[in-house]
Amino acid sequence: MSRRKAREYALQILYQYDLTREKPDRESLDLFWQRYNVNDSVRSFAEDLVNGTIKNMKQIDKVISSVTEHWELKRMAVVDRNILRAATYELLYRDDIPAAVTINEAIEIAKKYSSKEAASFINGLLDRITKDIKKRVH
């Protein structure tokens, strides 16, 4: 299974959700998957990221906003905002994925779909979120 590909698909679905505010239902997801030849594990992981991110978006956005300095979430590029949201979902709710893996994946996806500057920006924010999570746990 390629979790990177799953994360990229999740980003596409979250991007669409961000623009339309229409939660993806089974029919729209099935239509989305018809375009791609992916195995069940990629599809399952991508859908988990999408559903978990959307379900917890208020908390996720609150966490992201708590580490941004003078930068409103709504002013971020849609791609960057949704990379951050999916990665923050992983950091907060997926104990089975090491934080370093989540952050590295987000950086690589940002380099591919956004810019080098975005990758650095996302890295810095996710690093702060990870440190904040560790403070709360300890």
C-alpha atoms as an extended CHARMM CRD file, in Angstrom:
* protein
*
       138  EXT
         1         1  MET       CA              0.0000000000        0.0000000000        0.0000000000  PROA      1               0.0000000000
         2         2  SER       CA              1.2050000000        3.4850000000       -0.7700000000  PROA      2               0.0000000000
         3         3  ARG       CA              0.1800000000        5.7210000000        2.0750000000  PROA      3               0.0000000000
         4         4  ARG       CA              1.7050000000        8.6740000000        0.2390000000  PROA      4               0.0000000000
         5         5  LYS       CA             -0.6970000000        8.1370000000       -2.6660000000  PROA      5               0.0000000000
         6         6  ALA       CA             -3.5670000000        7.7370000000       -0.1990000000  PROA      6               0.0000000000
         7         7  ARG       CA             -2.6210000000       11.0530000000        1.4050000000  PROA      7               0.0000000000
         8         8  GLU       CA             -2.5210000000       12.6940000000       -2.0170000000  PROA      8               0.0000000000
         9         9  TYR       CA             -5.9860000000       11.3820000000       -2.8430000000  PROA      9               0.0000000000
        10        10  ALA       CA             -7.2290000000       12.5380000000        0.5590000000  PROA      10              0.0000000000
        11        11  LEU       CA             -5.8280000000       15.9970000000       -0.1940000000  PROA      11              0.0000000000
        12        12  GLN       CA             -7.8070000000       16.1220000000       -3.4480000000  PROA      12              0.0000000000
        13        13  ILE       CA            -11.0360000000       15.1730000000       -1.6840000000  PROA      13              0.0000000000
        14        14  LEU       CA            -10.4210000000       17.6210000000        1.1730000000  PROA      14              0.0000000000
        15        15  TYR       CA             -9.6080000000       20.3640000000       -1.3300000000  PROA      15              0.0000000000
        16        16  GLN       CA            -12.9670000000       19.8290000000       -3.0010000000  PROA      16              0.0000000000
        17        17  TYR       CA            -14.7230000000       19.7700000000        0.3810000000  PROA      17              0.0000000000
        18        18  ASP       CA            -13.0130000000       23.0190000000        1.3700000000  PROA      18              0.0000000000
        19        19  LEU       CA            -14.2760000000       24.7390000000       -1.7820000000  PROA      19              0.0000000000
        20        20  THR       CA            -17.8140000000       23.3330000000       -1.8340000000  PROA      20              0.0000000000
        21        21  ARG       CA            -18.4950000000       22.5520000000        1.8570000000  PROA      21              0.0000000000
        22        22  GLU       CA            -20.3100000000       19.4590000000        0.6250000000  PROA      22              0.0000000000
        23        23  LYS       CA            -19.3140000000       16.4710000000        2.7240000000  PROA      23              0.0000000000
        24        24  PRO       CA            -18.3620000000       13.6020000000        0.4200000000  PROA      24              0.0000000000
        25        25  ASP       CA            -20.9760000000       10.8620000000        0.5110000000  PROA      25              0.0000000000
        26        26  ARG       CA            -20.5910000000        7.2600000000       -0.6300000000  PROA      26              0.0000000000
        27        27  GLU       CA            -21.7900000000        8.0720000000       -4.1390000000  PROA      27              0.0000000000
        28        28  SER       CA            -19.3560000000       10.9530000000       -4.6650000000  PROA      28              0.0000000000
        29        29  LEU       CA            -16.4780000000        8.9230000000       -3.2360000000  PROA      29              0.0000000000
        30        30  ASP       CA            -17.2930000000        5.9740000000       -5.4970000000  PROA      30              0.0000000000
        31        31  LEU       CA            -17.3360000000        8.3690000000       -8.4520000000  PROA      31              0.0000000000
        32        32  PHE       CA            -13.9670000000        9.7930000000       -7.3620000000  PROA      32              0.0000000000
        33        33  TRP       CA            -12.4130000000        6.3170000000       -7.1070000000  PROA      33              0.0000000000
        34        34  GLN       CA            -13.6260000000        5.3260000000      -10.5790000000  PROA      34              0.0000000000
        35        35  ARG       CA            -10.9340000000        7.6390000000      -11.9930000000  PROA      35              0.0000000000
        36        36  TYR       CA             -8.1110000000        5.8250000000      -10.2410000000  PROA      36              0.0000000000
        37        37  ASN       CA             -6.8950000000        2.2480000000      -10.1780000000  PROA      37              0.0000000000
        38        38  VAL       CA             -6.1440000000        1.8480000000       -6.4760000000  PROA      38              0.0000000000
        39        39  ASN       CA             -6.2840000000       -1.0680000000       -4.1100000000  PROA      39              0.0000000000
        40        40  ASP       CA             -8.6380000000       -1.2460000000       -1.1490000000  PROA      40              0.0000000000
        41        41  SER       CA             -5.9690000000       -0.3480000000        1.4130000000  PROA      41              0.0000000000
        42        42  VAL       CA             -5.1250000000        2.9400000000       -0.3540000000  PROA      42              0.0000000000
        43        43  ARG       CA             -8.7910000000        3.7880000000       -0.6760000000  PROA      43              0.0000000000
        44        44  SER       CA             -9.5200000000        2.8640000000        2.9390000000  PROA      44              0.0000000000
        45        45  PHE       CA             -6.6240000000        4.9200000000        4.3370000000  PROA      45              0.0000000000
        46        46  ALA       CA             -7.5190000000        7.9390000000        2.1760000000  PROA      46              0.0000000000
        47        47  GLU       CA            -11.1640000000        7.7890000000        3.2260000000  PROA      47              0.0000000000
        48        48  ASP       CA            -10.1790000000        7.4580000000        6.8870000000  PROA      48              0.0000000000
        49        49  LEU       CA             -8.0720000000       10.6140000000        6.5730000000  PROA      49              0.0000000000
        50        50  VAL       CA            -10.8870000000       12.4830000000        4.8370000000  PROA      50              0.0000000000
        51        51  ASN       CA            -13.6400000000       11.3680000000        7.2050000000  PROA      51              0.0000000000
        52        52  GLY       CA            -11.5290000000       11.8880000000       10.3240000000  PROA      52              0.0000000000
        53        53  THR       CA            -10.3660000000       15.3100000000        9.1870000000  PROA      53              0.0000000000
        54        54  ILE       CA            -13.8650000000       16.4980000000        8.3160000000  PROA      54              0.0000000000
        55        55  LYS       CA            -15.3680000000       15.0440000000       11.5050000000  PROA      55              0.0000000000
        56        56  ASN       CA            -12.7650000000       16.7910000000       13.6840000000  PROA      56              0.0000000000
        57        57  MET       CA            -12.2410000000       19.9100000000       11.5670000000  PROA      57              0.0000000000
        58        58  LYS       CA            -13.2800000000       22.4350000000       14.2250000000  PROA      58              0.0000000000
        59        59  GLN       CA            -10.7330000000       21.0520000000       16.6970000000  PROA      59              0.0000000000
        60        60  ILE       CA             -8.0890000000       20.6430000000       13.9780000000  PROA      60              0.0000000000
        61        61  ASP       CA             -8.5370000000       24.2440000000       12.7890000000  PROA      61              0.0000000000
        62        62  LYS       CA             -8.3590000000       25.4460000000       16.3940000000  PROA      62              0.0000000000
        63        63  VAL       CA             -5.0670000000       23.5990000000       16.9150000000  PROA      63              0.0000000000
        64        64  ILE       CA             -3.5930000000       24.9290000000       13.6670000000  PROA      64              0.0000000000
        65        65  SER       CA             -4.7170000000       28.4660000000       14.4790000000  PROA      65              0.0000000000
        66        66  SER       CA             -3.0920000000       28.2120000000       17.9150000000  PROA      66              0.0000000000
        67        67  VAL       CA              0.3630000000       27.8300000000       16.3400000000  PROA      67              0.0000000000
        68        68  THR       CA              0.0930000000       30.3420000000       13.5150000000  PROA      68              0.0000000000
        69        69  GLU       CA              1.3870000000       33.7740000000       14.2590000000  PROA      69              0.0000000000
        70        70  HSD       CA             -0.4610000000       36.6000000000       12.5330000000  PROA      70              0.0000000000
        71        71  TRP       CA             -1.6840000000       34.2010000000        9.8520000000  PROA      71              0.0000000000
        72        72  GLU       CA             -5.3630000000       33.3410000000        9.5420000000  PROA      72              0.0000000000
        73        73  LEU       CA             -6.3200000000       29.8770000000        8.3460000000  PROA      73              0.0000000000
        74        74  LYS       CA             -8.7100000000       31.3120000000        5.7710000000  PROA      74              0.0000000000
        75        75  ARG       CA             -5.8560000000       33.3210000000        4.2010000000  PROA      75              0.0000000000
        76        76  MET       CA             -3.7280000000       30.2290000000        3.5470000000  PROA      76              0.0000000000
        77        77  ALA       CA             -3.6580000000       28.6040000000        0.1460000000  PROA      77              0.0000000000
        78        78  VAL       CA             -6.3730000000       25.9390000000       -0.0390000000  PROA      78              0.0000000000
        79        79  VAL       CA             -3.7890000000       23.2280000000       -0.7600000000  PROA      79              0.0000000000
        80        80  ASP       CA             -1.6010000000       24.2060000000        2.1880000000  PROA      80              0.0000000000
        81        81  ARG       CA             -4.5570000000       24.4770000000        4.5510000000  PROA      81              0.0000000000
        82        82  ASN       CA             -5.7240000000       20.9790000000        3.6860000000  PROA      82              0.0000000000
        83        83  ILE       CA             -2.2730000000       19.4230000000        3.8800000000  PROA      83              0.0000000000
        84        84  LEU       CA             -2.0820000000       20.9050000000        7.3710000000  PROA      84              0.0000000000
        85        85  ARG       CA             -5.5440000000       19.6720000000        8.2890000000  PROA      85              0.0000000000
        86        86  ALA       CA             -4.9220000000       16.0750000000        7.2120000000  PROA      86              0.0000000000
        87        87  ALA       CA             -1.5170000000       15.9940000000        8.9010000000  PROA      87              0.0000000000
        88        88  THR       CA             -2.9320000000       17.5200000000       12.0870000000  PROA      88              0.0000000000
        89        89  TYR       CA             -5.6590000000       14.8810000000       12.0610000000  PROA      89              0.0000000000
        90        90  GLU       CA             -2.9300000000       12.2220000000       11.9320000000  PROA      90              0.0000000000
        91        91  LEU       CA             -0.9640000000       13.8770000000       14.7360000000  PROA      91              0.0000000000
        92        92  LEU       CA             -3.9820000000       14.2300000000       17.0070000000  PROA      92              0.0000000000
        93        93  TYR       CA             -5.9900000000       11.0950000000       16.2820000000  PROA      93              0.0000000000
        94        94  ARG       CA             -3.7410000000        8.4300000000       14.7260000000  PROA      94              0.0000000000
        95        95  ASP       CA             -1.4220000000        6.9740000000       17.3600000000  PROA      95              0.0000000000
        96        96  ASP       CA             -0.3000000000        4.2830000000       14.9040000000  PROA      96              0.0000000000
        97        97  ILE       CA              1.6010000000        6.7860000000       12.7320000000  PROA      97              0.0000000000
        98        98  PRO       CA              4.8140000000        8.3380000000       14.1040000000  PROA      98              0.0000000000
        99        99  ALA       CA              4.7780000000       12.1470000000       14.0990000000  PROA      99              0.0000000000
       100       100  ALA       CA              8.0130000000       12.2510000000       12.0790000000  PROA      100             0.0000000000
       101       101  VAL       CA              6.3900000000       10.1810000000        9.3200000000  PROA      101             0.0000000000
       102       102  THR       CA              3.3030000000       12.4140000000        9.2360000000  PROA      102             0.0000000000
       103       103  ILE       CA              5.4040000000       15.5790000000        9.0630000000  PROA      103             0.0000000000
       104       104  ASN       CA              7.7280000000       14.1960000000        6.3770000000  PROA      104             0.0000000000
       105       105  GLU       CA              4.7740000000       13.0680000000        4.2470000000  PROA      105             0.0000000000
       106       106  ALA       CA              3.1290000000       16.4900000000        4.5610000000  PROA      106             0.0000000000
       107       107  ILE       CA              6.3600000000       18.2210000000        3.5270000000  PROA      107             0.0000000000
       108       108  GLU       CA              6.7990000000       15.9760000000        0.4760000000  PROA      108             0.0000000000
       109       109  ILE       CA              3.1730000000       16.4580000000       -0.5780000000  PROA      109             0.0000000000
       110       110  ALA       CA              3.5440000000       20.2290000000       -0.1630000000  PROA      110             0.0000000000
       111       111  LYS       CA              6.6450000000       20.1820000000       -2.3780000000  PROA      111             0.0000000000
       112       112  LYS       CA              4.7030000000       18.3020000000       -5.0370000000  PROA      112             0.0000000000
       113       113  TYR       CA              1.4230000000       20.2450000000       -4.9170000000  PROA      113             0.0000000000
       114       114  SER       CA              2.4360000000       23.6430000000       -3.5490000000  PROA      114             0.0000000000
       115       115  SER       CA              5.8710000000       25.2380000000       -3.1930000000  PROA      115             0.0000000000
       116       116  LYS       CA              9.1670000000       24.9110000000       -1.3450000000  PROA      116             0.0000000000
       117       117  GLU       CA              8.1270000000       27.8810000000        0.7820000000  PROA      117             0.0000000000
       118       118  ALA       CA              4.8850000000       26.1120000000        1.6460000000  PROA      118             0.0000000000
       119       119  ALA       CA              6.8200000000       22.9900000000        2.5960000000  PROA      119             0.0000000000
       120       120  SER       CA              8.9230000000       24.9960000000        5.0740000000  PROA      120             0.0000000000
       121       121  PHE       CA              5.8420000000       26.7730000000        6.4160000000  PROA      121             0.0000000000
       122       122  ILE       CA              3.9770000000       23.4770000000        6.8960000000  PROA      122             0.0000000000
       123       123  ASN       CA              7.0300000000       21.8820000000        8.5020000000  PROA      123             0.0000000000
       124       124  GLY       CA              7.2850000000       24.6930000000       11.0430000000  PROA      124             0.0000000000
       125       125  LEU       CA              3.6060000000       24.5870000000       11.9630000000  PROA      125             0.0000000000
       126       126  LEU       CA              3.4510000000       20.8060000000       12.2670000000  PROA      126             0.0000000000
       127       127  ASP       CA              6.5990000000       20.8410000000       14.3960000000  PROA      127             0.0000000000
       128       128  ARG       CA              4.9380000000       23.3440000000       16.7700000000  PROA      128             0.0000000000
       129       129  ILE       CA              1.7640000000       21.2510000000       16.8810000000  PROA      129             0.0000000000
       130       130  THR       CA              3.7930000000       18.1310000000       17.7030000000  PROA      130             0.0000000000
       131       131  LYS       CA              5.6070000000       19.9520000000       20.5240000000  PROA      131             0.0000000000
       132       132  ASP       CA              2.2860000000       21.2420000000       21.8960000000  PROA      132             0.0000000000
       133       133  ILE       CA              0.8380000000       17.7170000000       21.8350000000  PROA      133             0.0000000000
       134       134  LYS       CA              3.8630000000       16.3590000000       23.7090000000  PROA      134             0.0000000000
       135       135  LYS       CA              3.5180000000       19.1150000000       26.3370000000  PROA      135             0.0000000000
       136       136  ARG       CA             -0.1200000000       18.1590000000       26.9350000000  PROA      136             0.0000000000
       137       137  VAL       CA              0.7120000000       14.4540000000       27.2310000000  PROA      137             0.0000000000
       138       138  HSD       CA              3.5510000000       14.9440000000       29.7040000000  PROA      138             0.0000000000
